[in-house]
Amino acid sequence: MSEPPASDRRLAPITVRVATVARITSLSRSRIYELIQSGDIETVKVGRAMLVKYRSVLALLGEDTTPVDPYLPPTQR
């Protein structure tokens, strides 16, 4: 079985920084921190950095958070 082309192997990030979430959602950093405090956005602490779980951002935006197998043909995803 051959390796899928690089274009089919793009994966969504697992975590992103708060500033990235603010840019993606067009919300202020303060509002993002409020959503984190309320539990609407999940985070993980890595050292001193607070990283936001990307799936929780997608859920906040109403996007499908079902994991996709990047090795399946696009018609089977």
N, CA, C, O and CB atoms as a CASP TS submission, in Angstrom:
PFRMAT TS
TARGET T0000
AUTHOR 0000-0000-0000
METHOD Language model
MODEL 1
PARENT N/A
ATOM      1  N   MET     1       0.848  -1.171   0.000  1.00  0.00           N
ATOM      2  CA  MET     1       0.000   0.000   0.000  1.00  0.00           C
ATOM      3  C   MET     1       0.894   1.235   0.000  1.00  0.00           C
ATOM      4  O   MET     1       1.827   1.319   0.798  1.00  0.00           O
ATOM      5  CB  MET     1      -0.965  -0.002   1.220  1.00  0.00           C
ATOM      6  N   SER     2       0.625   2.181  -0.872  1.00  0.00           N
ATOM      7  CA  SER     2       1.481   3.357  -0.973  1.00  0.00           C
ATOM      8  C   SER     2       1.042   4.444   0.001  1.00  0.00           C
ATOM      9  O   SER     2      -0.098   4.469   0.465  1.00  0.00           O
ATOM     10  CB  SER     2       1.472   3.897  -2.400  1.00  0.00           C
ATOM     11  N   GLU     3       1.963   5.325   0.291  1.00  0.00           N
ATOM     12  CA  GLU     3       1.718   6.456   1.194  1.00  0.00           C
ATOM     13  C   GLU     3       0.815   7.473   0.499  1.00  0.00           C
ATOM     14  O   GLU     3       1.020   7.766  -0.679  1.00  0.00           O
ATOM     15  CB  GLU     3       3.060   7.123   1.632  1.00  0.00           C
ATOM     16  N   PRO     4      -0.184   8.019   1.204  1.00  0.00           N
ATOM     17  CA  PRO     4      -1.042   9.019   0.578  1.00  0.00           C
ATOM     18  C   PRO     4      -0.252  10.281   0.262  1.00  0.00           C
ATOM     19  O   PRO     4       0.759  10.554   0.909  1.00  0.00           O
ATOM     20  CB  PRO     4      -2.233   9.352   1.486  1.00  0.00           C
ATOM     21  N   PRO     5      -0.698  11.055  -0.726  1.00  0.00           N
ATOM     22  CA  PRO     5       0.008  12.290  -1.055  1.00  0.00           C
ATOM     23  C   PRO     5       0.037  13.239   0.141  1.00  0.00           C
ATOM     24  O   PRO     5      -0.821  13.169   1.020  1.00  0.00           O
ATOM     25  CB  PRO     5      -0.649  12.977  -2.258  1.00  0.00           C
ATOM     26  N   ALA     6       1.026  14.120   0.165  1.00  0.00           N
ATOM     27  CA  ALA     6       1.187  15.053   1.285  1.00  0.00           C
ATOM     28  C   ALA     6      -0.061  15.893   1.507  1.00  0.00           C
ATOM     29  O   ALA     6      -0.379  16.232   2.647  1.00  0.00           O
ATOM     30  CB  ALA     6       2.381  15.965   1.043  1.00  0.00           C
ATOM     31  N   SER     7      -0.776  16.236   0.437  1.00  0.00           N
ATOM     32  CA  SER     7      -1.972  17.070   0.586  1.00  0.00           C
ATOM     33  C   SER     7      -3.066  16.359   1.376  1.00  0.00           C
ATOM     34  O   SER     7      -3.908  17.022   1.981  1.00  0.00           O
ATOM     35  CB  SER     7      -2.505  17.473  -0.785  1.00  0.00           C
ATOM     36  N   ASP     8      -3.075  15.034   1.386  1.00  0.00           N
ATOM     37  CA  ASP     8      -4.073  14.273   2.136  1.00  0.00           C
ATOM     38  C   ASP     8      -3.654  14.046   3.583  1.00  0.00           C
ATOM     39  O   ASP     8      -4.443  13.544   4.384  1.00  0.00           O
ATOM     40  CB  ASP     8      -4.322  12.939   1.462  1.00  0.00           C
ATOM     41  N   ARG     9      -2.424  14.410   3.924  1.00  0.00           N
ATOM     42  CA  ARG     9      -1.931  14.138   5.268  1.00  0.00           C
ATOM     43  C   ARG     9      -1.982  15.359   6.177  1.00  0.00           C
ATOM     44  O   ARG     9      -1.408  15.328   7.266  1.00  0.00           O
ATOM     45  CB  ARG     9      -0.522  13.626   5.198  1.00  0.00           C
ATOM     46  N   ARG    10      -2.642  16.416   5.771  1.00  0.00           N
ATOM     47  CA  ARG    10      -2.754  17.597   6.622  1.00  0.00           C
ATOM     48  C   ARG    10      -3.668  17.282   7.794  1.00  0.00           C
ATOM     49  O   ARG    10      -4.800  16.832   7.617  1.00  0.00           O
ATOM     50  CB  ARG    10      -3.285  18.816   5.823  1.00  0.00           C
ATOM     51  N   LEU    11      -3.167  17.522   8.964  1.00  0.00           N
ATOM     52  CA  LEU    11      -3.940  17.257  10.167  1.00  0.00           C
ATOM     53  C   LEU    11      -4.235  18.572  10.875  1.00  0.00           C
ATOM     54  O   LEU    11      -3.440  19.510  10.823  1.00  0.00           O
ATOM     55  CB  LEU    11      -3.188  16.284  11.106  1.00  0.00           C
ATOM     56  N   ALA    12      -5.370  18.628  11.528  1.00  0.00           N
ATOM     57  CA  ALA    12      -5.694  19.799  12.334  1.00  0.00           C
ATOM     58  C   ALA    12      -4.782  19.801  13.557  1.00  0.00           C
ATOM     59  O   ALA    12      -4.400  18.738  14.047  1.00  0.00           O
ATOM     60  CB  ALA    12      -7.204  19.804  12.752  1.00  0.00           C
ATOM     61  N   PRO    13      -4.436  20.974  14.046  1.00  0.00           N
ATOM     62  CA  PRO    13      -3.607  21.010  15.254  1.00  0.00           C
ATOM     63  C   PRO    13      -4.363  20.443  16.450  1.00  0.00           C
ATOM     64  O   PRO    13      -5.592  20.483  16.496  1.00  0.00           O
ATOM     65  CB  PRO    13      -3.152  22.445  15.551  1.00  0.00           C
ATOM     66  N   ILE    14      -3.628  19.925  17.399  1.00  0.00           N
ATOM     67  CA  ILE    14      -4.243  19.407  18.617  1.00  0.00           C
ATOM     68  C   ILE    14      -4.514  20.556  19.578  1.00  0.00           C
ATOM     69  O   ILE    14      -5.573  20.620  20.202  1.00  0.00           O
ATOM     70  CB  ILE    14      -3.340  18.340  19.283  1.00  0.00           C
ATOM     71  N   THR    15      -3.551  21.457  19.689  1.00  0.00           N
ATOM     72  CA  THR    15      -3.710  22.625  20.552  1.00  0.00           C
ATOM     73  C   THR    15      -3.255  23.872  19.815  1.00  0.00           C
ATOM     74  O   THR    15      -2.467  23.804  18.871  1.00  0.00           O
ATOM     75  CB  THR    15      -2.916  22.454  21.866  1.00  0.00           C
ATOM     76  N   VAL    16      -3.768  25.018  20.263  1.00  0.00           N
ATOM     77  CA  VAL    16      -3.350  26.313  19.727  1.00  0.00           C
ATOM     78  C   VAL    16      -3.230  27.294  20.890  1.00  0.00           C
ATOM     79  O   VAL    16      -3.788  27.068  21.963  1.00  0.00           O
ATOM     80  CB  VAL    16      -4.362  26.839  18.647  1.00  0.00           C
ATOM     81  N   ARG    17      -2.515  28.360  20.673  1.00  0.00           N
ATOM     82  CA  ARG    17      -2.355  29.390  21.702  1.00  0.00           C
ATOM     83  C   ARG    17      -3.599  30.266  21.775  1.00  0.00           C
ATOM     84  O   ARG    17      -4.387  30.330  20.831  1.00  0.00           O
ATOM     85  CB  ARG    17      -1.111  30.254  21.419  1.00  0.00           C
ATOM     86  N   VAL    18      -3.762  30.935  22.904  1.00  0.00           N
ATOM     87  CA  VAL    18      -4.923  31.805  23.120  1.00  0.00           C
ATOM     88  C   VAL    18      -4.991  32.881  22.042  1.00  0.00           C
ATOM     89  O   VAL    18      -6.076  33.177  21.541  1.00  0.00           O
ATOM     90  CB  VAL    18      -4.864  32.455  24.520  1.00  0.00           C
ATOM     91  N   ALA    19      -3.863  33.467  21.677  1.00  0.00           N
ATOM     92  CA  ALA    19      -3.850  34.507  20.641  1.00  0.00           C
ATOM     93  C   ALA    19      -4.363  33.965  19.309  1.00  0.00           C
ATOM     94  O   ALA    19      -5.042  34.677  18.568  1.00  0.00           O
ATOM     95  CB  ALA    19      -2.431  35.071  20.466  1.00  0.00           C
ATOM     96  N   THR    20      -4.046  32.723  19.006  1.00  0.00           N
ATOM     97  CA  THR    20      -4.526  32.102  17.771  1.00  0.00           C
ATOM     98  C   THR    20      -6.033  31.904  17.825  1.00  0.00           C
ATOM     99  O   THR    20      -6.723  32.128  16.830  1.00  0.00           O
ATOM    100  CB  THR    20      -3.822  30.757  17.530  1.00  0.00           C
ATOM    101  N   VAL    21      -6.547  31.488  18.974  1.00  0.00           N
ATOM    102  CA  VAL    21      -7.999  31.320  19.136  1.00  0.00           C
ATOM    103  C   VAL    21      -8.695  32.665  18.943  1.00  0.00           C
ATOM    104  O   VAL    21      -9.738  32.743  18.294  1.00  0.00           O
ATOM    105  CB  VAL    21      -8.339  30.726  20.537  1.00  0.00           C
ATOM    106  N   ALA    22      -8.120  33.712  19.505  1.00  0.00           N
ATOM    107  CA  ALA    22      -8.699  35.048  19.353  1.00  0.00           C
ATOM    108  C   ALA    22      -8.745  35.443  17.881  1.00  0.00           C
ATOM    109  O   ALA    22      -9.737  36.005  17.418  1.00  0.00           O
ATOM    110  CB  ALA    22      -7.892  36.086  20.160  1.00  0.00           C
ATOM    111  N   ARG    23      -7.685  35.153  17.152  1.00  0.00           N
ATOM    112  CA  ARG    23      -7.636  35.491  15.722  1.00  0.00           C
ATOM    113  C   ARG    23      -8.636  34.654  14.925  1.00  0.00           C
ATOM    114  O   ARG    23      -9.308  35.180  14.038  1.00  0.00           O
ATOM    115  CB  ARG    23      -6.214  35.279  15.168  1.00  0.00           C
ATOM    116  N   ILE    24      -8.743  33.361  15.230  1.00  0.00           N
ATOM    117  CA  ILE    24      -9.661  32.467  14.513  1.00  0.00           C
ATOM    118  C   ILE    24     -11.113  32.871  14.728  1.00  0.00           C
ATOM    119  O   ILE    24     -11.916  32.862  13.795  1.00  0.00           O
ATOM    120  CB  ILE    24      -9.453  31.019  14.962  1.00  0.00           C
ATOM    121  N   THR    25     -11.443  33.227  15.973  1.00  0.00           N
ATOM    122  CA  THR    25     -12.837  33.491  16.327  1.00  0.00           C
ATOM    123  C   THR    25     -13.235  34.959  16.231  1.00  0.00           C
ATOM    124  O   THR    25     -14.418  35.288  16.311  1.00  0.00           O
ATOM    125  CB  THR    25     -13.096  33.007  17.713  1.00  0.00           C
ATOM    126  N   SER    26     -12.257  35.840  16.060  1.00  0.00           N
ATOM    127  CA  SER    26     -12.486  37.298  16.066  1.00  0.00           C
ATOM    128  C   SER    26     -13.005  37.784  17.416  1.00  0.00           C
ATOM    129  O   SER    26     -13.679  38.811  17.491  1.00  0.00           O
ATOM    130  CB  SER    26     -13.482  37.684  14.965  1.00  0.00           C
ATOM    131  N   LEU    27     -12.694  37.054  18.471  1.00  0.00           N
ATOM    132  CA  LEU    27     -13.031  37.465  19.834  1.00  0.00           C
ATOM    133  C   LEU    27     -11.775  38.026  20.493  1.00  0.00           C
ATOM    134  O   LEU    27     -10.658  37.707  20.086  1.00  0.00           O
ATOM    135  CB  LEU    27     -13.615  36.269  20.662  1.00  0.00           C
ATOM    136  N   SER    28     -11.964  38.858  21.508  1.00  0.00           N
ATOM    137  CA  SER    28     -10.814  39.414  22.219  1.00  0.00           C
ATOM    138  C   SER    28     -10.161  38.339  23.085  1.00  0.00           C
ATOM    139  O   SER    28     -10.785  37.338  23.437  1.00  0.00           O
ATOM    140  CB  SER    28     -11.240  40.621  23.087  1.00  0.00           C
ATOM    141  N   ARG    29      -8.899  38.567  23.419  1.00  0.00           N
ATOM    142  CA  ARG    29      -8.211  37.627  24.312  1.00  0.00           C
ATOM    143  C   ARG    29      -8.921  37.555  25.654  1.00  0.00           C
ATOM    144  O   ARG    29      -9.005  36.488  26.262  1.00  0.00           O
ATOM    145  CB  ARG    29      -6.738  38.039  24.511  1.00  0.00           C
ATOM    146  N   SER    30      -9.438  38.703  26.121  1.00  0.00           N
ATOM    147  CA  SER    30     -10.170  38.718  27.398  1.00  0.00           C
ATOM    148  C   SER    30     -11.388  37.810  27.335  1.00  0.00           C
ATOM    149  O   SER    30     -11.664  37.067  28.277  1.00  0.00           O
ATOM    150  CB  SER    30     -10.602  40.151  27.758  1.00  0.00           C
ATOM    151  N   ARG    31     -12.112  37.870  26.228  1.00  0.00           N
ATOM    152  CA  ARG    31     -13.302  37.021  26.068  1.00  0.00           C
ATOM    153  C   ARG    31     -12.902  35.548  26.004  1.00  0.00           C
ATOM    154  O   ARG    31     -13.604  34.693  26.543  1.00  0.00           O
ATOM    155  CB  ARG    31     -14.088  37.418  24.792  1.00  0.00           C
ATOM    156  N   ILE    32     -11.786  35.249  25.355  1.00  0.00           N
ATOM    157  CA  ILE    32     -11.304  33.865  25.294  1.00  0.00           C
ATOM    158  C   ILE    32     -11.011  33.368  26.711  1.00  0.00           C
ATOM    159  O   ILE    32     -11.379  32.248  27.064  1.00  0.00           O
ATOM    160  CB  ILE    32     -10.030  33.756  24.397  1.00  0.00           C
ATOM    161  N   TYR    33     -10.350  34.198  27.520  1.00  0.00           N
ATOM    162  CA  TYR    33     -10.061  33.798  28.899  1.00  0.00           C
ATOM    163  C   TYR    33     -11.344  33.614  29.705  1.00  0.00           C
ATOM    164  O   TYR    33     -11.405  32.733  30.562  1.00  0.00           O
ATOM    165  CB  TYR    33      -9.164  34.837  29.576  1.00  0.00           C
ATOM    166  N   GLU    34     -12.360  34.421  29.450  1.00  0.00           N
ATOM    167  CA  GLU    34     -13.659  34.236  30.112  1.00  0.00           C
ATOM    168  C   GLU    34     -14.269  32.886  29.734  1.00  0.00           C
ATOM    169  O   GLU    34     -14.809  32.184  30.589  1.00  0.00           O
ATOM    170  CB  GLU    34     -14.629  35.381  29.736  1.00  0.00           C
ATOM    171  N   LEU    35     -14.181  32.528  28.456  1.00  0.00           N
ATOM    172  CA  LEU    35     -14.707  31.242  27.990  1.00  0.00           C
ATOM    173  C   LEU    35     -13.926  30.076  28.593  1.00  0.00           C
ATOM    174  O   LEU    35     -14.489  29.015  28.866  1.00  0.00           O
ATOM    175  CB  LEU    35     -14.661  31.168  26.456  1.00  0.00           C
ATOM    176  N   ILE    36     -12.633  30.281  28.797  1.00  0.00           N
ATOM    177  CA  ILE    36     -11.811  29.257  29.447  1.00  0.00           C
ATOM    178  C   ILE    36     -12.254  29.097  30.900  1.00  0.00           C
ATOM    179  O   ILE    36     -12.432  27.976  31.378  1.00  0.00           O
ATOM    180  CB  ILE    36     -10.297  29.625  29.371  1.00  0.00           C
ATOM    181  N   GLN    37     -12.429  30.208  31.596  1.00  0.00           N
ATOM    182  CA  GLN    37     -12.852  30.169  33.000  1.00  0.00           C
ATOM    183  C   GLN    37     -14.218  29.510  33.168  1.00  0.00           C
ATOM    184  O   GLN    37     -14.454  28.801  34.146  1.00  0.00           O
ATOM    185  CB  GLN    37     -12.888  31.579  33.576  1.00  0.00           C
ATOM    186  N   SER    38     -15.119  29.749  32.208  1.00  0.00           N
ATOM    187  CA  SER    38     -16.467  29.176  32.303  1.00  0.00           C
ATOM    188  C   SER    38     -16.506  27.708  31.886  1.00  0.00           C
ATOM    189  O   SER    38     -17.512  27.030  32.094  1.00  0.00           O
ATOM    190  CB  SER    38     -17.433  29.974  31.442  1.00  0.00           C
ATOM    191  N   GLY    39     -15.410  27.213  31.296  1.00  0.00           N
ATOM    192  CA  GLY    39     -15.361  25.817  30.872  1.00  0.00           C
ATOM    193  C   GLY    39     -15.851  25.588  29.453  1.00  0.00           C
ATOM    194  O   GLY    39     -15.931  24.445  29.005  1.00  0.00           O
ATOM    195  N   ASP    40     -16.182  26.664  28.734  1.00  0.00           N
ATOM    196  CA  ASP    40     -16.637  26.518  27.350  1.00  0.00           C
ATOM    197  C   ASP    40     -15.498  26.171  26.399  1.00  0.00           C
ATOM    198  O   ASP    40     -15.723  25.610  25.326  1.00  0.00           O
ATOM    199  CB  ASP    40     -17.311  27.792  26.890  1.00  0.00           C
ATOM    200  N   ILE    41     -14.280  26.506  26.798  1.00  0.00           N
ATOM    201  CA  ILE    41     -13.090  26.174  26.014  1.00  0.00           C
ATOM    202  C   ILE    41     -12.157  25.394  26.932  1.00  0.00           C
ATOM    203  O   ILE    41     -11.876  25.821  28.052  1.00  0.00           O
ATOM    204  CB  ILE    41     -12.385  27.470  25.430  1.00  0.00           C
ATOM    205  N   GLU    42     -11.676  24.243  26.448  1.00  0.00           N
ATOM    206  CA  GLU    42     -10.776  23.396  27.237  1.00  0.00           C
ATOM    207  C   GLU    42      -9.329  23.775  26.971  1.00  0.00           C
ATOM    208  O   GLU    42      -8.952  24.102  25.845  1.00  0.00           O
ATOM    209  CB  GLU    42     -11.004  21.905  26.916  1.00  0.00           C
ATOM    210  N   THR    43      -8.524  23.725  28.026  1.00  0.00           N
ATOM    211  CA  THR    43      -7.106  24.037  27.890  1.00  0.00           C
ATOM    212  C   THR    43      -6.266  22.932  28.502  1.00  0.00           C
ATOM    213  O   THR    43      -6.759  22.062  29.219  1.00  0.00           O
ATOM    214  CB  THR    43      -6.779  25.383  28.548  1.00  0.00           C
ATOM    215  N   VAL    44      -4.990  22.997  28.196  1.00  0.00           N
ATOM    216  CA  VAL    44      -4.005  22.114  28.807  1.00  0.00           C
ATOM    217  C   VAL    44      -2.791  22.990  29.111  1.00  0.00           C
ATOM    218  O   VAL    44      -2.415  23.848  28.313  1.00  0.00           O
ATOM    219  CB  VAL    44      -3.632  20.881  27.861  1.00  0.00           C
ATOM    220  N   LYS    45      -2.194  22.764  30.260  1.00  0.00           N
ATOM    221  CA  LYS    45      -1.034  23.541  30.668  1.00  0.00           C
ATOM    222  C   LYS    45       0.221  22.768  30.296  1.00  0.00           C
ATOM    223  O   LYS    45       0.378  21.608  30.679  1.00  0.00           O
ATOM    224  CB  LYS    45      -1.070  23.850  32.191  1.00  0.00           C
ATOM    225  N   VAL    46       1.117  23.409  29.549  1.00  0.00           N
ATOM    226  CA  VAL    46       2.397  22.810  29.180  1.00  0.00           C
ATOM    227  C   VAL    46       3.471  23.785  29.641  1.00  0.00           C
ATOM    228  O   VAL    46       3.683  24.829  29.023  1.00  0.00           O
ATOM    229  CB  VAL    46       2.495  22.517  27.620  1.00  0.00           C
ATOM    230  N   GLY    47       4.141  23.438  30.724  1.00  0.00           N
ATOM    231  CA  GLY    47       5.084  24.383  31.319  1.00  0.00           C
ATOM    232  C   GLY    47       4.319  25.610  31.790  1.00  0.00           C
ATOM    233  O   GLY    47       3.362  25.500  32.557  1.00  0.00           O
ATOM    234  N   ARG    48       4.748  26.778  31.327  1.00  0.00           N
ATOM    235  CA  ARG    48       4.042  28.015  31.678  1.00  0.00           C
ATOM    236  C   ARG    48       2.990  28.388  30.652  1.00  0.00           C
ATOM    237  O   ARG    48       2.207  29.312  30.873  1.00  0.00           O
ATOM    238  CB  ARG    48       5.027  29.154  31.827  1.00  0.00           C
ATOM    239  N   ALA    49       2.962  27.687  29.543  1.00  0.00           N
ATOM    240  CA  ALA    49       2.029  28.019  28.461  1.00  0.00           C
ATOM    241  C   ALA    49       0.670  27.368  28.682  1.00  0.00           C
ATOM    242  O   ALA    49       0.577  26.207  29.081  1.00  0.00           O
ATOM    243  CB  ALA    49       2.602  27.582  27.109  1.00  0.00           C
ATOM    244  N   MET    50      -0.381  28.136  28.416  1.00  0.00           N
ATOM    245  CA  MET    50      -1.739  27.597  28.425  1.00  0.00           C
ATOM    246  C   MET    50      -2.136  27.395  26.965  1.00  0.00           C
ATOM    247  O   MET    50      -2.223  28.353  26.196  1.00  0.00           O
ATOM    248  CB  MET    50      -2.756  28.558  29.186  1.00  0.00           C
ATOM    249  N   LEU    51      -2.375  26.146  26.597  1.00  0.00           N
ATOM    250  CA  LEU    51      -2.760  25.829  25.227  1.00  0.00           C
ATOM    251  C   LEU    51      -4.228  25.434  25.194  1.00  0.00           C
ATOM    252  O   LEU    51      -4.728  24.770  26.103  1.00  0.00           O
ATOM    253  CB  LEU    51      -1.877  24.698  24.650  1.00  0.00           C
ATOM    254  N   VAL    52      -4.899  25.845  24.149  1.00  0.00           N
ATOM    255  CA  VAL    52      -6.325  25.575  23.989  1.00  0.00           C
ATOM    256  C   VAL    52      -6.488  24.349  23.111  1.00  0.00           C
ATOM    257  O   VAL    52      -5.847  24.238  22.066  1.00  0.00           O
ATOM    258  CB  VAL    52      -7.071  26.799  23.380  1.00  0.00           C
ATOM    259  N   LYS    53      -7.347  23.428  23.533  1.00  0.00           N
ATOM    260  CA  LYS    53      -7.633  22.249  22.714  1.00  0.00           C
ATOM    261  C   LYS    53      -8.423  22.696  21.487  1.00  0.00           C
ATOM    262  O   LYS    53      -9.499  23.281  21.605  1.00  0.00           O
ATOM    263  CB  LYS    53      -8.424  21.166  23.529  1.00  0.00           C
ATOM    264  N   TYR    54      -7.880  22.416  20.327  1.00  0.00           N
ATOM    265  CA  TYR    54      -8.467  22.882  19.072  1.00  0.00           C
ATOM    266  C   TYR    54      -9.887  22.360  18.883  1.00  0.00           C
ATOM    267  O   TYR    54     -10.743  23.068  18.351  1.00  0.00           O
ATOM    268  CB  TYR    54      -7.600  22.456  17.897  1.00  0.00           C
ATOM    269  N   ARG    55     -10.143  21.123  19.315  1.00  0.00           N
ATOM    270  CA  ARG    55     -11.500  20.565  19.176  1.00  0.00           C
ATOM    271  C   ARG    55     -12.521  21.388  19.947  1.00  0.00           C
ATOM    272  O   ARG    55     -13.668  21.504  19.516  1.00  0.00           O
ATOM    273  CB  ARG    55     -11.535  19.111  19.663  1.00  0.00           C
ATOM    274  N   SER    56     -12.123  21.965  21.089  1.00  0.00           N
ATOM    275  CA  SER    56     -13.074  22.778  21.844  1.00  0.00           C
ATOM    276  C   SER    56     -13.364  24.089  21.123  1.00  0.00           C
ATOM    277  O   SER    56     -14.457  24.641  21.251  1.00  0.00           O
ATOM    278  CB  SER    56     -12.540  23.059  23.252  1.00  0.00           C
ATOM    279  N   VAL    57     -12.389  24.588  20.364  1.00  0.00           N
ATOM    280  CA  VAL    57     -12.624  25.793  19.551  1.00  0.00           C
ATOM    281  C   VAL    57     -13.615  25.462  18.439  1.00  0.00           C
ATOM    282  O   VAL    57     -14.544  26.227  18.178  1.00  0.00           O
ATOM    283  CB  VAL    57     -11.285  26.338  18.949  1.00  0.00           C
ATOM    284  N   LEU    58     -13.414  24.322  17.787  1.00  0.00           N
ATOM    285  CA  LEU    58     -14.340  23.908  16.727  1.00  0.00           C
ATOM    286  C   LEU    58     -15.746  23.707  17.284  1.00  0.00           C
ATOM    287  O   LEU    58     -16.728  24.094  16.651  1.00  0.00           O
ATOM    288  CB  LEU    58     -13.847  22.611  16.054  1.00  0.00           C
ATOM    289  N   ALA    59     -15.841  23.105  18.462  1.00  0.00           N
ATOM    290  CA  ALA    59     -17.151  22.897  19.085  1.00  0.00           C
ATOM    291  C   ALA    59     -17.808  24.235  19.401  1.00  0.00           C
ATOM    292  O   ALA    59     -19.014  24.394  19.215  1.00  0.00           O
ATOM    293  CB  ALA    59     -17.016  22.051  20.370  1.00  0.00           C
ATOM    294  N   LEU    60     -17.029  25.190  19.873  1.00  0.00           N
ATOM    295  CA  LEU    60     -17.549  26.525  20.171  1.00  0.00           C
ATOM    296  C   LEU    60     -18.113  27.171  18.908  1.00  0.00           C
ATOM    297  O   LEU    60     -19.129  27.865  18.956  1.00  0.00           O
ATOM    298  CB  LEU    60     -16.445  27.416  20.779  1.00  0.00           C
ATOM    299  N   LEU    61     -17.454  26.938  17.790  1.00  0.00           N
ATOM    300  CA  LEU    61     -17.887  27.519  16.516  1.00  0.00           C
ATOM    301  C   LEU    61     -18.969  26.693  15.831  1.00  0.00           C
ATOM    302  O   LEU    61     -19.473  27.077  14.776  1.00  0.00           O
ATOM    303  CB  LEU    61     -16.704  27.665  15.588  1.00  0.00           C
ATOM    304  N   GLY    62     -19.325  25.557  16.432  1.00  0.00           N
ATOM    305  CA  GLY    62     -20.369  24.717  15.853  1.00  0.00           C
ATOM    306  C   GLY    62     -19.888  23.845  14.711  1.00  0.00           C
ATOM    307  O   GLY    62     -20.690  23.383  13.899  1.00  0.00           O
ATOM    308  N   GLU    63     -18.581  23.615  14.642  1.00  0.00           N
ATOM    309  CA  GLU    63     -18.003  22.771  13.598  1.00  0.00           C
ATOM    310  C   GLU    63     -18.015  21.317  14.047  1.00  0.00           C
ATOM    311  O   GLU    63     -18.094  21.024  15.240  1.00  0.00           O
ATOM    312  CB  GLU    63     -16.563  23.222  13.256  1.00  0.00           C
ATOM    313  N   ASP    64     -17.936  20.412  13.081  1.00  0.00           N
ATOM    314  CA  ASP    64     -17.868  18.977  13.366  1.00  0.00           C
ATOM    315  C   ASP    64     -16.517  18.664  14.000  1.00  0.00           C
ATOM    316  O   ASP    64     -15.477  19.019  13.445  1.00  0.00           O
ATOM    317  CB  ASP    64     -18.083  18.132  12.069  1.00  0.00           C
ATOM    318  N   THR    65     -16.524  18.010  15.146  1.00  0.00           N
ATOM    319  CA  THR    65     -15.279  17.675  15.837  1.00  0.00           C
ATOM    320  C   THR    65     -14.925  16.202  15.727  1.00  0.00           C
ATOM    321  O   THR    65     -14.051  15.718  16.447  1.00  0.00           O
ATOM    322  CB  THR    65     -15.379  18.059  17.288  1.00  0.00           C
ATOM    323  N   THR    66     -15.593  15.484  14.833  1.00  0.00           N
ATOM    324  CA  THR    66     -15.304  14.070  14.635  1.00  0.00           C
ATOM    325  C   THR    66     -13.912  13.926  14.029  1.00  0.00           C
ATOM    326  O   THR    66     -13.628  14.538  13.000  1.00  0.00           O
ATOM    327  CB  THR    66     -16.374  13.403  13.728  1.00  0.00           C
ATOM    328  N   PRO    67     -13.038  13.129  14.646  1.00  0.00           N
ATOM    329  CA  PRO    67     -11.707  12.944  14.074  1.00  0.00           C
ATOM    330  C   PRO    67     -11.787  12.322  12.680  1.00  0.00           C
ATOM    331  O   PRO    67     -12.643  11.480  12.410  1.00  0.00           O
ATOM    332  CB  PRO    67     -10.850  12.068  14.994  1.00  0.00           C
ATOM    333  N   VAL    68     -10.897  12.743  11.819  1.00  0.00           N
ATOM    334  CA  VAL    68     -10.853  12.241  10.446  1.00  0.00           C
ATOM    335  C   VAL    68      -9.593  11.412  10.275  1.00  0.00           C
ATOM    336  O   VAL    68      -8.507  11.832  10.674  1.00  0.00           O
ATOM    337  CB  VAL    68     -10.895  13.408   9.412  1.00  0.00           C
ATOM    338  N   ASP    69      -9.739  10.239   9.683  1.00  0.00           N
ATOM    339  CA  ASP    69      -8.581   9.413   9.363  1.00  0.00           C
ATOM    340  C   ASP    69      -7.981   9.956   8.073  1.00  0.00           C
ATOM    341  O   ASP    69      -8.600   9.835   7.016  1.00  0.00           O
ATOM    342  CB  ASP    69      -8.971   7.891   9.223  1.00  0.00           C
ATOM    343  N   PRO    70      -6.787  10.554   8.130  1.00  0.00           N
ATOM    344  CA  PRO    70      -6.219  11.173   6.935  1.00  0.00           C
ATOM    345  C   PRO    70      -5.827  10.173   5.857  1.00  0.00           C
ATOM    346  O   PRO    70      -5.533  10.574   4.731  1.00  0.00           O
ATOM    347  CB  PRO    70      -5.024  11.982   7.311  1.00  0.00           C
ATOM    348  N   TYR    71      -5.816   8.892   6.172  1.00  0.00           N
ATOM    349  CA  TYR    71      -5.422   7.891   5.193  1.00  0.00           C
ATOM    350  C   TYR    71      -6.596   7.316   4.414  1.00  0.00           C
ATOM    351  O   TYR    71      -6.402   6.518   3.497  1.00  0.00           O
ATOM    352  CB  TYR    71      -4.691   6.785   5.875  1.00  0.00           C
ATOM    353  N   LEU    72      -7.814   7.715   4.773  1.00  0.00           N
ATOM    354  CA  LEU    72      -8.975   7.286   3.995  1.00  0.00           C
ATOM    355  C   LEU    72      -9.111   8.161   2.763  1.00  0.00           C
ATOM    356  O   LEU    72      -8.797   9.351   2.816  1.00  0.00           O
ATOM    357  CB  LEU    72     -10.267   7.341   4.845  1.00  0.00           C
ATOM    358  N   PRO    73      -9.566   7.605   1.669  1.00  0.00           N
ATOM    359  CA  PRO    73      -9.830   8.444   0.500  1.00  0.00           C
ATOM    360  C   PRO    73     -10.890   9.491   0.849  1.00  0.00           C
ATOM    361  O   PRO    73     -11.767   9.216   1.668  1.00  0.00           O
ATOM    362  CB  PRO    73     -10.292   7.579  -0.709  1.00  0.00           C
ATOM    363  N   PRO    74     -10.830  10.685   0.249  1.00  0.00           N
ATOM    364  CA  PRO    74     -11.779  11.750   0.574  1.00  0.00           C
ATOM    365  C   PRO    74     -13.237  11.326   0.469  1.00  0.00           C
ATOM    366  O   PRO    74     -14.076  11.851   1.201  1.00  0.00           O
ATOM    367  CB  PRO    74     -11.545  12.918  -0.322  1.00  0.00           C
ATOM    368  N   THR    75     -13.562  10.394  -0.417  1.00  0.00           N
ATOM    369  CA  THR    75     -14.953   9.966  -0.578  1.00  0.00           C
ATOM    370  C   THR    75     -15.443   9.132   0.601  1.00  0.00           C
ATOM    371  O   THR    75     -16.651   8.979   0.782  1.00  0.00           O
ATOM    372  CB  THR    75     -15.106   9.172  -1.860  1.00  0.00           C
ATOM    373  N   GLN    76     -14.523   8.588   1.410  1.00  0.00           N
ATOM    374  CA  GLN    76     -14.910   7.756   2.548  1.00  0.00           C
ATOM    375  C   GLN    76     -14.815   8.490   3.880  1.00  0.00           C
ATOM    376  O   GLN    76     -15.065   7.896   4.928  1.00  0.00           O
ATOM    377  CB  GLN    76     -14.047   6.522   2.594  1.00  0.00           C
ATOM    378  N   ARG    77     -14.459   9.768   3.856  1.00  0.00           N
ATOM    379  CA  ARG    77     -14.307  10.536   5.103  1.00  0.00           C
ATOM    380  C   ARG    77     -15.614  11.056   5.579  1.00  0.00           C
ATOM    381  O   ARG    77     -15.674  11.723   6.612  1.00  0.00           O
ATOM    382  CB  ARG    77     -13.349  11.683   4.923  1.00  0.00           C
TER
END
